[in-house]
């Protein structure tokens, strides 16, 4: 292997690491690490001048934390500037000077890394041990997280409480505004109440107070339609209208259901009936009351009807 001194015949110690003219005659420079050539060549450049090696040594001692990586880079960059003499190899003394060369601008930049601003001190305004940046209420030492907020003191945090201001209730699974504990359908937001406990919500139960049934049968519906037709052209008492439907062969149950389903004002029916009687015949007040009672009205309904028509 060639040594960078270019001297032969007499043994001399290898020169220190540095940039030297490549022995291949190309005129380029190559790094000698003290034992062998580095494979990468550098074009010729101007020598930054002797004596800079001492600057490197001094800077490394003053910056022990950053010198390991930065000094090596700065050292190579400085030396890579090269010498104006691209034909002659430097002497060992010149190589020593060059190996210590450093560029002052890079040294100052490295110092900026070492002297970086310290991290800001965390703030804990309420002194609860939790810093303000993660404390949901930095001015209240009793509250650090959302789990600490329980307005109604029911043991359920507000963010999990469907009724944060009512300690009696906390869960509303279906979100219908009715607490699970009083909602007959806690997982169905369409319904809330089932008065007769038959599994059918009152809002869709034709018999909300009767657990034995929940839907109107076809017979019931027909009886309702017939009852409405009779009431459109004549006045009836409750019992008189049921009798009429039974006469039409509706069962007593269907007829009774139909008459009650219509929610008729029987006092008004008594008044209409009294007017009908007086329209074609003469009656005493008491005689008209008796006639209405005979038609199935209660005595009170009859008195009301006669007082309206007489």
Secondary structure per residue as TSV (DSSP state, phi and psi in degrees):
chain	resnum	aa	ss	phi	psi
A	1	X	-	360.0	138.6
A	2	X	-	-73.5	143.7
A	3	X	-	-105.4	152.7
A	4	X	T	-72.1	-2.8
A	5	X	T	-78.2	-24.4
A	6	X	-	73.4	8.7
A	7	X	-	-100.7	142.0
A	8	X	-	-134.4	158.4
A	9	X	S	97.2	-42.4
A	10	X	S	-115.2	129.8
A	11	X	-	-69.1	129.9
A	12	X	-	-132.1	149.9
A	13	X	-	-64.7	148.1
A	14	X	-	-63.1	145.6
A	15	X	-	-67.9	162.1
A	16	X	-	-68.6	165.3
A	17	X	S	-57.6	144.4
A	18	X	E	172.2	176.9
A	19	X	E	-91.1	128.0
A	20	X	E	-133.3	161.3
A	21	X	E	-65.6	132.3
A	22	X	-	-64.0	129.2
A	23	X	T	-66.6	-3.4
A	24	X	T	-79.7	-0.6
A	25	X	S	81.4	6.9
A	26	X	S	-76.6	-17.0
A	27	X	S	88.9	-11.1
A	28	X	-	-78.8	166.5
A	29	X	E	-111.5	152.9
A	30	X	E	-142.2	150.0
A	31	X	E	-81.0	128.7
A	32	X	E	-105.9	119.2
A	33	X	-	-90.9	11.0
A	34	X	S	100.5	-16.9
A	35	X	S	-129.9	-34.1
A	36	X	S	-155.9	166.7
A	37	X	E	-79.9	141.5
A	38	X	E	-77.9	141.4
A	39	X	E	-68.9	-19.8
A	40	X	E	-92.2	130.3
A	41	X	E	-93.4	155.3
A	42	X	E	-123.6	140.8
A	43	X	-	-67.6	157.2
A	44	X	-	-60.2	146.5
A	45	X	-	-149.5	172.8
A	46	X	-	-77.1	139.2
A	47	X	-	-71.2	126.9
A	48	X	-	-70.3	-7.6
A	49	X	-	109.4	155.8
A	50	X	T	-77.8	166.7
A	51	X	T	87.8	-6.4
A	52	X	T	-77.1	-15.3
A	53	X	H	-60.0	-35.9
A	54	X	H	-66.6	-30.6
A	55	X	H	-64.1	-39.8
A	56	X	H	-61.8	-48.4
A	57	X	H	-59.5	-44.2
A	58	X	H	-63.8	-43.7
A	59	X	H	-64.8	-40.0
A	60	X	H	-60.7	-42.3
A	61	X	H	-64.9	-34.2
A	62	X	H	-80.6	-18.5
A	63	X	-	-129.3	67.0
A	64	X	T	-64.8	-27.8
A	65	X	T	-75.6	-29.0
A	66	X	T	-110.7	-7.0
A	67	X	I	-68.4	-27.6
A	68	X	I	-57.1	-52.1
A	69	X	I	-91.5	-41.9
A	70	X	I	-71.9	-41.2
A	71	X	I	-60.0	-38.5
A	72	X	H	-64.1	-42.4
A	73	X	H	-68.0	-45.7
A	74	X	H	-62.4	-40.1
A	75	X	H	-59.4	-48.1
A	76	X	H	-66.8	-41.3
A	77	X	H	-62.6	-40.0
A	78	X	H	-68.4	-44.7
A	79	X	H	-71.1	-30.7
A	80	X	T	-64.2	-14.3
A	81	X	T	-59.0	-29.7
A	82	X	-	74.4	179.2
A	83	X	-	-106.6	151.5
A	84	X	S	-66.2	-19.3
A	85	X	-	-86.8	99.0
A	86	X	S	-90.4	-2.5
A	87	X	S	-105.1	-32.2
A	88	X	S	-102.7	141.3
A	89	X	-	-75.4	144.2
A	90	X	-	-73.4	157.6
A	91	X	-	-76.4	164.3
A	92	X	H	-56.2	-35.6
A	93	X	H	-67.8	-42.2
A	94	X	H	-64.1	-39.7
A	95	X	H	-62.4	-37.0
A	96	X	H	-63.5	-42.5
A	97	X	H	-62.5	-45.1
A	98	X	H	-65.1	-33.8
A	99	X	H	-67.0	-14.6
A	100	X	T	-104.4	5.2
A	101	X	-	-66.9	141.2
A	102	X	-	-143.4	145.0
A	103	X	-	-91.5	125.9
A	104	X	H	-61.4	-36.5
A	105	X	H	-60.7	-39.4
A	106	X	H	-68.9	-34.9
A	107	X	H	-63.1	-43.7
A	108	X	H	-64.1	-39.7
A	109	X	H	-62.5	-41.6
A	110	X	H	-62.2	-36.0
A	111	X	H	-63.3	-31.9
A	112	X	H	-62.8	-36.2
A	113	X	H	-65.6	-43.9
A	114	X	H	-66.6	-38.0
A	115	X	T	-97.3	36.3
A	116	X	-	-63.1	153.3
A	117	X	-	-62.4	137.8
A	118	X	-	-69.6	151.5
A	119	X	-	-64.7	144.3
A	120	X	-	-63.8	147.7
A	121	X	-	-77.3	127.4
A	122	X	-	-57.8	144.7
A	123	X	-	-106.7	135.3
A	124	X	-	-131.6	85.7
A	125	X	T	-57.6	-46.4
A	126	X	T	-90.2	1.4
A	127	X	-	63.4	31.4
A	128	X	S	-95.7	6.3
A	129	X	S	89.2	-1.0
A	130	X	S	-118.5	124.9
A	131	X	-	-66.7	152.2
A	132	X	T	-57.6	-31.4
A	133	X	T	-68.3	-17.3
A	134	X	T	-122.7	1.2
A	135	X	-	-90.8	119.8
A	136	X	T	-65.9	-25.4
A	137	X	T	-135.1	84.0
A	138	X	T	-64.9	-11.7
A	139	X	T	-102.2	3.0
A	140	X	-	-123.2	107.2
A	141	X	T	-67.7	-13.7
A	142	X	T	-85.9	-9.0
A	143	X	-	-130.1	125.4
A	144	X	-	-118.7	-38.2
A	145	X	S	-125.8	171.6
A	146	X	G	-60.0	-28.6
A	147	X	G	-68.0	-15.0
A	148	X	G	-87.4	-6.7
A	149	X	-	-96.3	113.4
A	150	X	-	-141.0	86.4
A	151	X	T	-58.6	-46.2
A	152	X	T	-90.2	5.1
A	153	X	-	55.7	39.3
A	154	X	S	-99.7	6.0
A	155	X	S	87.7	0.7
A	156	X	S	-115.0	120.7
A	157	X	-	-57.0	146.5
A	158	X	G	-53.6	-38.0
A	159	X	G	-71.9	-9.3
A	160	X	G	-114.2	0.9
A	161	X	-	-103.3	119.6
A	162	X	T	-72.0	-17.3
A	163	X	T	-132.8	70.5
A	164	X	T	-64.0	-14.2
A	165	X	T	-111.7	11.5
A	166	X	-	-130.8	106.1
A	167	X	T	-68.6	-14.2
A	168	X	T	-74.7	-30.0
A	169	X	-	-129.0	153.2
A	170	X	-	-145.5	-26.3
A	171	X	-	-110.0	139.6
A	172	X	-	-145.3	81.1
A	173	X	T	-56.7	-43.9
A	174	X	T	-91.1	-0.1
A	175	X	-	63.7	30.1
A	176	X	S	-94.7	4.8
A	177	X	S	88.6	-1.9
A	178	X	S	-111.6	123.6
A	179	X	-	-59.7	144.9
A	180	X	G	-53.5	-36.7
A	181	X	G	-67.5	-18.6
A	182	X	G	-122.0	8.6
A	183	X	-	-98.3	117.5
A	184	X	T	-70.5	-14.5
A	185	X	T	-133.6	70.4
A	186	X	T	-66.4	-14.2
A	187	X	T	-112.6	11.8
A	188	X	-	-131.7	107.2
A	189	X	T	-73.6	-1.0
A	190	X	T	-82.2	-26.1
A	191	X	-	-132.1	154.3
A	192	X	-	-135.2	-31.1
A	193	X	-	-120.3	138.0
A	194	X	-	-138.4	85.6
A	195	X	T	-60.7	-40.0
A	196	X	T	-93.4	1.1
A	197	X	-	64.7	28.0
A	198	X	S	-93.8	5.3
A	199	X	S	86.4	0.7
A	200	X	S	-114.1	124.6
A	201	X	-	-61.8	144.8
A	202	X	G	-54.9	-35.3
A	203	X	G	-66.3	-19.3
A	204	X	G	-123.7	10.0
A	205	X	-	-99.5	119.1
A	206	X	T	-69.5	-16.7
A	207	X	T	-133.1	69.1
A	208	X	T	-63.9	-16.4
A	209	X	T	-107.7	7.4
A	210	X	-	-127.6	104.4
A	211	X	T	-70.7	-13.5
A	212	X	T	-78.3	-14.4
A	213	X	-	-155.5	156.7
A	214	X	-	-140.3	-10.9
A	215	X	S	-125.2	146.9
A	216	X	-	-78.7	127.0
A	217	X	-	-78.1	168.6
A	218	X	H	-64.0	-36.1
A	219	X	H	-63.7	-41.3
A	220	X	H	-63.8	-43.5
A	221	X	H	-64.1	-40.4
A	222	X	H	-65.1	-38.8
A	223	X	H	-65.7	-36.9
A	224	X	H	-62.4	-45.6
A	225	X	H	-61.8	-41.9
A	226	X	H	-65.9	-42.3
A	227	X	H	-61.8	-42.0
A	228	X	H	-61.8	-39.6
A	229	X	H	-63.6	-42.5
A	230	X	H	-62.9	-42.1
A	231	X	H	-70.6	-18.3
A	232	X	H	-71.8	-26.2
A	233	X	H	-121.3	-2.8
A	234	X	S	-154.3	161.5
A	235	X	-	-96.3	142.1
A	236	X	-	-138.5	149.6
A	237	X	-	-83.8	168.5
A	238	X	H	-60.1	-52.4
A	239	X	H	-66.5	-33.4
A	240	X	H	-66.8	-37.2
A	241	X	H	-72.4	-35.0
A	242	X	H	-65.1	-42.8
A	243	X	H	-61.4	-38.9
A	244	X	H	-64.5	-41.9
A	245	X	H	-67.0	-38.4
A	246	X	H	-64.7	-35.3
A	247	X	H	-62.4	-29.0
A	248	X	T	-84.9	11.0
A	249	X	T	76.8	17.9
A	250	X	-	-77.8	146.1
A	251	X	-	-65.6	157.2
A	252	X	H	-59.8	-38.6
A	253	X	H	-63.9	-45.8
A	254	X	H	-67.8	-39.8
A	255	X	H	-65.8	-45.7
A	256	X	H	-62.5	-44.5
A	257	X	H	-59.8	-45.5
A	258	X	H	-61.4	-44.8
A	259	X	H	-65.4	-41.9
A	260	X	H	-74.0	-29.5
A	261	X	H	-65.3	-32.0
A	262	X	T	-75.6	-13.7
A	263	X	T	52.1	59.4
A	264	X	-	-80.1	145.7
A	265	X	-	-87.1	99.6
A	266	X	H	-72.1	-25.2
A	267	X	H	-63.5	-43.9
A	268	X	H	-65.5	-36.0
A	269	X	H	-64.4	-38.0
A	270	X	H	-64.4	-39.7
A	271	X	H	-64.6	-42.3
A	272	X	H	-64.1	-41.1
A	273	X	H	-64.5	-41.6
A	274	X	H	-61.9	-41.0
A	275	X	H	-63.5	-39.0
A	276	X	H	-62.7	-45.7
A	277	X	H	-61.9	-44.7
A	278	X	H	-69.7	-18.9
A	279	X	H	-74.3	-19.3
A	280	X	H	-129.6	-2.3
A	281	X	S	-153.3	161.9
A	282	X	-	-99.4	138.6
A	283	X	-	-138.6	146.4
A	284	X	-	-75.0	164.5
A	285	X	H	-59.0	-48.4
A	286	X	H	-67.9	-38.7
A	287	X	H	-61.6	-36.3
A	288	X	H	-71.3	-35.8
A	289	X	H	-63.5	-44.7
A	290	X	H	-62.2	-37.4
A	291	X	H	-65.7	-39.5
A	292	X	H	-68.2	-37.6
A	293	X	H	-63.1	-39.1
A	294	X	H	-62.2	-30.7
A	295	X	T	-78.8	-4.2
A	296	X	T	110.3	-2.8
A	297	X	-	-76.3	150.6
A	298	X	-	-70.8	161.8
A	299	X	H	-60.6	-39.8
A	300	X	H	-64.1	-40.8
A	301	X	H	-64.9	-40.5
A	302	X	H	-63.3	-46.6
A	303	X	H	-58.7	-42.4
A	304	X	H	-62.4	-45.2
A	305	X	H	-63.5	-42.7
A	306	X	H	-66.4	-38.3
A	307	X	H	-65.7	-27.6
A	308	X	H	-79.3	-34.8
A	309	X	H	-100.5	-23.0
A	310	X	-	-83.4	360.0
